[in-house]
């Protein structure tokens, strides 16, 4: 029995990046032997075990064979006669088909180290075409590392799209990969790659159409919020803010995006222009905007909305500061006291609105006046 560290841990180590998780391949063992040694079985489709002390994953070396469309259509074979090279051959990219033995020796049968040094994403074998998720993974790795896609790999991805393999992807898996890509350092690269191979039109036609209309400028807000380290919800909203609200609904429904992402993107699509032009709004319009975006109960979400709406705009910081001061001033109004004094619900709303408008006007006037 031989044990090898494989995949991302070896890749990231060669790149000088922190290694978060270590996966291992075990060659020459059976499930019974692994259990006897104290490993805990956790794999459903093929034999995967957790180390009794480190809880890292140890998978028996395996091969796989495509038997049906989609990424679920595989048969796996795991047995003591499967070699390390056979296991590595089934992996998507050469940079992920790397291993180290227990003595630390690098095993690199597909020249993954050279591709790492050249910054190239290249498929390991023609078996790449059997799993459409790999298209999404290539795009995500491009976003993470800023690597280029090898011409032959891009051509293979285009053929996969043309053959309808991408259409077999389920929304949950598409969202999982897109969300991870949105959180990478350069998420624009993900959309560039998906667009280059034709997959973006299949999985997110609204974004593809937006890029047709506006070009790369449509991605500048996403780049800006990514550079600021904003959360996933803000990044999705910055991506979708130029869409029509109905398009945001359609996109979010197709991807089965979480409600927090969908709701913030809808708010951005509806109110981004008003937020970006906040310095032209009077106090009453500001209160209407704060009402419409539920800024009183959800101030953190409102801050995310503003970040998405003004990303990449030259006046971004000024707008953030203006709306934050306005919201804070209006939020200090005691709604309970007004409710106790008013005679009817309609009167409560009118008085509260008027009080908030007055508070914002007073705050802005003090700012314009400056120190005496």
C-alpha positions as semicolon CSV with decimal commas, in nm:
position;residue;x (nm);y (nm);z (nm)
1;X;0,000;0,000;0,000
2;X;0,135;0,343;-0,101
3;X;-0,003;0,684;-0,011
4;X;0,034;1,002;-0,216
5;X;-0,070;1,364;-0,158
6;X;-0,247;1,475;-0,474
7;X;-0,417;1,760;-0,654
8;X;-0,469;2,108;-0,517
9;X;-0,238;2,071;-0,218
10;X;0,057;1,988;-0,442
11;X;-0,038;2,258;-0,692
12;X;-0,072;2,532;-0,432
13;X;0,251;2,428;-0,263
14;X;0,436;2,466;-0,595
15;X;0,276;2,808;-0,641
16;X;0,386;2,915;-0,294
17;X;0,026;2,948;-0,175
18;X;-0,116;2,839;0,161
19;X;-0,241;2,480;0,156
20;X;-0,585;2,460;0,314
21;X;-0,685;2,099;0,251
22;X;-0,481;1,792;0,170
23;X;-0,626;1,505;-0,032
24;X;-0,457;1,170;-0,062
25;X;-0,470;0,875;-0,299
26;X;-0,406;0,524;-0,171
27;X;-0,266;0,272;-0,420
28;X;-0,272;-0,102;-0,362
29;X;-0,531;-0,116;-0,082
30;X;-0,884;-0,248;-0,039
31;X;-1,171;-0,092;0,157
32;X;-1,141;-0,368;0,414
33;X;-0,773;-0,287;0,472
34;X;-0,850;0,081;0,518
35;X;-1,119;0,009;0,777
36;X;-0,887;-0,232;0,955
37;X;-0,627;0,046;0,980
38;X;-0,882;0,273;1,148
39;X;-0,991;0,488;0,853
40;X;-1,358;0,592;0,853
41;X;-1,547;0,529;0,525
42;X;-1,740;0,832;0,396
43;X;-1,757;0,787;0,017
44;X;-2,092;0,712;-0,143
45;X;-2,002;0,653;-0,507
46;X;-1,643;0,533;-0,457
47;X;-1,420;0,443;-0,159
48;X;-1,316;0,755;0,034
49;X;-1,200;0,747;0,396
50;X;-1,113;0,992;0,671
51;X;-0,784;0,954;0,855
52;X;-0,849;0,855;1,219
53;X;-0,633;1,141;1,353
54;X;-0,605;1,419;1,092
55;X;-0,951;1,362;0,936
56;X;-0,800;1,433;0,594
57;X;-0,948;1,249;0,295
58;X;-0,788;0,933;0,161
59;X;-0,940;0,790;-0,158
60;X;-0,854;0,458;-0,315
61;X;-0,698;0,502;-0,659
62;X;-0,972;0,474;-0,920
63;X;-1,060;0,507;-1,284
64;X;-1,389;0,629;-1,427
65;X;-1,587;0,559;-1,741
66;X;-1,860;0,769;-1,902
67;X;-2,186;0,573;-1,938
68;X;-2,451;0,849;-1,970
69;X;-2,489;1,222;-2,040
70;X;-2,422;1,481;-1,774
71;X;-2,179;1,481;-1,488
72;X;-2,357;1,204;-1,297
73;X;-2,318;0,954;-1,580
74;X;-1,999;0,778;-1,465
75;X;-1,898;0,432;-1,353
76;X;-1,604;0,411;-1,115
77;X;-1,355;0,130;-1,069
78;X;-1,142;0,122;-0,753
79;X;-0,919;-0,173;-0,687
80;X;-0,561;-0,250;-0,574
81;X;-0,446;-0,284;-0,936
82;X;-0,529;0,080;-1,028
83;X;-0,204;0,277;-1,056
84;X;-0,135;0,632;-0,946
85;X;-0,087;0,740;-1,308
86;X;-0,428;0,598;-1,399
87;X;-0,587;0,788;-1,112
88;X;-0,413;1,114;-1,210
89;X;-0,516;1,068;-1,574
90;X;-0,885;1,109;-1,488
91;X;-0,826;1,457;-1,339
92;X;-0,938;1,766;-1,526
93;X;-0,623;1,976;-1,568
94;X;-0,252;1,904;-1,578
95;X;-0,196;2,144;-1,287
96;X;-0,427;1,925;-1,077
97;X;-0,275;1,594;-1,193
98;X;0,023;1,625;-0,958
99;X;0,125;1,406;-0,666
100;X;0,394;1,371;-0,400
101;X;0,496;1,043;-0,245
102;X;0,563;0,999;0,124
103;X;0,929;1,091;0,071
104;X;0,830;1,421;-0,091
105;X;0,915;1,326;-0,449
106;X;0,701;1,501;-0,713
107;X;0,513;1,277;-0,957
108;X;0,414;1,474;-1,267
109;X;0,318;1,246;-1,559
110;X;0,135;1,520;-1,754
111;X;0,384;1,809;-1,719
112;X;0,160;2,002;-1,484
113;X;0,454;2,180;-1,324
114;X;0,555;2,331;-1,658
115;X;0,198;2,452;-1,713
116;X;0,199;2,605;-1,365
117;X;0,516;2,795;-1,444
118;X;0,374;2,909;-1,779
119;X;0,035;3,003;-1,631
120;X;-0,162;2,771;-1,859
121;X;-0,478;2,570;-1,795
122;X;-0,457;2,255;-2,008
123;X;-0,677;1,945;-2,002
124;X;-0,511;1,623;-1,895
125;X;-0,679;1,398;-2,152
126;X;-0,974;1,380;-2,391
127;X;-1,175;1,242;-2,098
128;X;-1,211;1,608;-1,995
129;X;-1,503;1,625;-2,241
130;X;-1,701;1,370;-2,041
131;X;-1,778;1,607;-1,752
132;X;-1,937;1,949;-1,826
133;X;-1,858;2,075;-1,475
134;X;-1,498;2,095;-1,591
135;X;-1,586;2,391;-1,813
136;X;-1,698;2,580;-1,504
137;X;-1,389;2,470;-1,313
138;X;-1,154;2,592;-1,585
139;X;-1,328;2,931;-1,579
140;X;-1,304;2,941;-1,200
141;X;-0,934;2,852;-1,201
142;X;-0,877;3,128;-1,457
143;X;-1,041;3,368;-1,211
144;X;-0,832;3,238;-0,923
145;X;-0,489;3,231;-1,082
146;X;-0,526;3,464;-1,380
147;X;-0,401;3,183;-1,606
148;X;-0,478;3,155;-1,977
149;X;-0,659;2,856;-2,128
150;X;-0,459;2,643;-2,369
151;X;-0,596;2,677;-2,726
152;X;-0,662;2,304;-2,754
153;X;-0,851;2,307;-2,422
154;X;-1,064;2,603;-2,528
155;X;-1,142;2,427;-2,854
156;X;-1,248;2,116;-2,663
157;X;-1,470;2,326;-2,436
158;X;-1,637;2,480;-2,741
159;X;-1,710;2,135;-2,881
160;X;-1,860;2,032;-2,548
161;X;-2,093;2,332;-2,555
162;X;-2,190;2,262;-2,915
163;X;-2,263;1,900;-2,826
164;X;-2,504;2,006;-2,552
165;X;-2,303;1,876;-2,256
166;X;-2,346;2,207;-2,069
167;X;-2,723;2,173;-2,094
168;X;-2,704;1,870;-1,863
169;X;-2,571;2,078;-1,572
170;X;-2,809;2,119;-1,279
171;X;-2,860;2,473;-1,143
172;X;-2,723;2,395;-0,798
173;X;-2,386;2,288;-0,940
174;X;-2,370;2,584;-1,177
175;X;-2,437;2,823;-0,891
176;X;-2,181;2,652;-0,669
177;X;-1,906;2,703;-0,927
178;X;-2,017;3,054;-1,025
179;X;-2,034;3,163;-0,662
180;X;-1,685;3,033;-0,596
181;X;-1,562;3,210;-0,909
182;X;-1,727;3,536;-0,805
183;X;-1,527;3,522;-0,482
184;X;-1,191;3,480;-0,658
185;X;-0,942;3,762;-0,704
186;X;-1,027;3,831;-1,069
187;X;-1,384;3,711;-1,127
188;X;-1,392;3,886;-1,467
189;X;-1,168;3,611;-1,604
190;X;-1,437;3,355;-1,527
191;X;-1,688;3,533;-1,748
192;X;-1,431;3,591;-2,020
193;X;-1,357;3,217;-2,037
194;X;-1,723;3,112;-2,024
195;X;-1,802;3,359;-2,299
196;X;-1,506;3,251;-2,513
197;X;-1,624;2,890;-2,520
198;X;-1,993;2,975;-2,562
199;X;-2,102;2,840;-2,223
200;X;-2,213;3,175;-2,079
201;X;-2,499;3,200;-2,328
202;X;-2,625;2,861;-2,207
203;X;-2,597;2,909;-1,831
204;X;-2,646;3,287;-1,792
205;X;-2,786;3,430;-2,117
206;X;-2,882;3,755;-1,944
207;X;-2,519;3,826;-1,859
208;X;-2,407;3,719;-2,205
209;X;-2,656;3,959;-2,364
210;X;-2,543;4,237;-2,130
211;X;-2,185;4,188;-2,244
212;X;-2,302;4,196;-2,605
213;X;-2,460;4,536;-2,540
214;X;-2,211;4,699;-2,306
215;X;-1,887;4,508;-2,360
216;X;-1,631;4,468;-2,084
217;X;-1,750;4,789;-1,916
218;X;-2,043;4,585;-1,781
219;X;-1,796;4,393;-1,562
220;X;-1,619;4,698;-1,416
221;X;-1,853;4,717;-1,112
222;X;-1,781;4,352;-1,032
223;X;-1,407;4,413;-1,061
224;X;-1,436;4,710;-0,826
225;X;-1,625;4,530;-0,549
226;X;-1,393;4,229;-0,584
227;X;-1,093;4,457;-0,534
228;X;-1,260;4,588;-0,218
229;X;-1,311;4,235;-0,085
230;X;-1,691;4,265;-0,075
231;X;-1,919;3,971;0,008
232;X;-2,078;3,736;-0,244
233;X;-2,416;3,913;-0,231
234;X;-2,253;4,246;-0,318
235;X;-2,053;4,094;-0,604
236;X;-2,362;3,931;-0,754
237;X;-2,554;4,258;-0,724
238;X;-2,271;4,453;-0,887
239;X;-2,271;4,202;-1,174
240;X;-2,648;4,220;-1,221
241;X;-2,714;4,588;-1,148
242;X;-2,731;4,687;-1,519
243;X;-2,996;4,423;-1,593
244;X;-3,369;4,481;-1,606
245;X;-3,535;4,355;-1,284
246;X;-3,720;4,090;-1,484
247;X;-3,387;3,967;-1,621
248;X;-3,249;3,951;-1,266
249;X;-3,549;3,743;-1,163
250;X;-3,498;3,508;-1,458
251;X;-3,124;3,474;-1,400
252;X;-3,159;3,416;-1,027
253;X;-3,437;3,162;-1,078
254;X;-3,239;2,968;-1,338
255;X;-2,930;2,957;-1,118
256;X;-3,134;2,899;-0,801
257;X;-2,932;3,177;-0,642
258;X;-2,980;3,217;-0,265
259;X;-3,251;3,465;-0,169
260;X;-2,999;3,707;-0,017
261;X;-2,815;3,730;-0,350
262;X;-3,135;3,755;-0,553
263;X;-3,291;4,022;-0,333
264;X;-2,984;4,245;-0,328
265;X;-2,943;4,211;-0,706
266;X;-3,308;4,309;-0,756
267;X;-3,265;4,615;-0,537
268;X;-2,955;4,710;-0,734
269;X;-3,138;4,672;-1,066
270;X;-3,422;4,891;-0,941
271;X;-3,234;5,160;-0,752
272;X;-2,872;5,174;-0,871
273;X;-2,928;5,485;-1,081
274;X;-3,096;5,675;-0,797
275;X;-2,821;5,575;-0,557
276;X;-2,543;5,675;-0,797
277;X;-2,713;6,015;-0,843
278;X;-2,783;6,062;-0,472
279;X;-2,621;6,407;-0,472
280;X;-2,905;6,526;-0,699
281;X;-3,182;6,398;-0,469
282;X;-3,363;6,621;-0,227
283;X;-3,431;6,506;0,128
284;X;-3,780;6,376;0,046
285;X;-3,645;6,163;-0,240
286;X;-3,375;6,027;-0,010
287;X;-3,636;5,919;0,243
288;X;-3,836;5,752;-0,036
289;X;-3,520;5,566;-0,144
290;X;-3,446;5,456;0,212
291;X;-3,808;5,341;0,252
292;X;-3,804;5,146;-0,075
293;X;-3,483;4,963;0,014
294;X;-3,587;4,886;0,374
295;X;-3,276;5,068;0,497
296;X;-3,426;5,124;0,842
297;X;-3,449;4,754;0,929
298;X;-3,162;4,635;0,708
299;X;-2,883;4,895;0,734
300;X;-2,610;4,638;0,661
301;X;-2,786;4,527;0,344
302;X;-2,835;4,890;0,243
303;X;-2,460;4,944;0,277
304;X;-2,404;4,643;0,049
305;X;-2,655;4,784;-0,198
306;X;-2,480;5,120;-0,208
307;X;-2,144;4,948;-0,258
308;X;-2,282;4,753;-0,555
309;X;-2,461;5,055;-0,702
310;X;-2,164;5,293;-0,698
311;X;-1,884;5,043;-0,769
312;X;-1,641;5,180;-1,030
313;X;-1,814;5,521;-1,023
314;X;-1,587;5,824;-0,964
315;X;-1,819;5,965;-0,696
316;X;-1,846;5,634;-0,508
317;X;-1,703;5,748;-0,174
318;X;-1,896;6,076;-0,175
319;X;-2,224;5,893;-0,239
320;X;-2,151;5,636;0,031
321;X;-2,081;5,913;0,282
322;X;-2,385;6,118;0,181
323;X;-2,634;5,832;0,207
324;X;-2,483;5,704;0,530
325;X;-2,520;6,046;0,693
326;X;-2,875;6,079;0,562
327;X;-2,976;5,734;0,685
328;X;-2,822;5,788;1,028
329;X;-2,991;6,126;1,070
330;X;-3,332;5,993;0,970
331;X;-3,293;5,678;1,179
332;X;-3,259;5,888;1,492
333;X;-3,624;5,994;1,464
334;X;-3,830;5,824;1,735
335;X;-4,097;5,644;1,535
336;X;-4,260;5,518;1,855
337;X;-4,314;5,868;1,989
338;X;-4,471;5,976;1,662
339;X;-4,699;5,674;1,666
340;X;-4,818;5,755;2,018
341;X;-4,904;6,111;1,920
342;X;-5,070;6,044;1,583
343;X;-5,440;5,970;1,557
344;X;-5,443;5,734;1,258
345;X;-5,202;5,501;1,073
346;X;-5,195;5,731;0,770
347;X;-5,105;6,022;0,991
348;X;-4,822;5,818;1,146
349;X;-4,668;5,758;0,806
350;X;-4,700;6,121;0,702
351;X;-4,552;6,255;1,025
352;X;-4,268;6,002;1,026
353;X;-4,183;6,079;0,665
354;X;-4,189;6,454;0,732
355;X;-3,974;6,417;1,044
356;X;-3,717;6,211;0,856
357;X;-3,708;6,462;0,570
358;X;-3,653;6,745;0,818
359;X;-3,374;6,550;0,993
360;X;-3,192;6,492;0,665
361;X;-3,236;6,854;0,556
362;X;-3,095;6,973;0,887
363;X;-2,797;6,739;0,863
364;X;-2,716;6,834;0,504
365;X;-2,755;7,204;0,581
366;X;-2,510;7,173;0,866
367;X;-2,262;7,003;0,636
368;X;-2,300;7,275;0,369
369;X;-2,255;7,539;0,634
370;X;-1,933;7,381;0,758
371;X;-1,751;7,480;1,076
372;X;-1,830;7,829;1,200
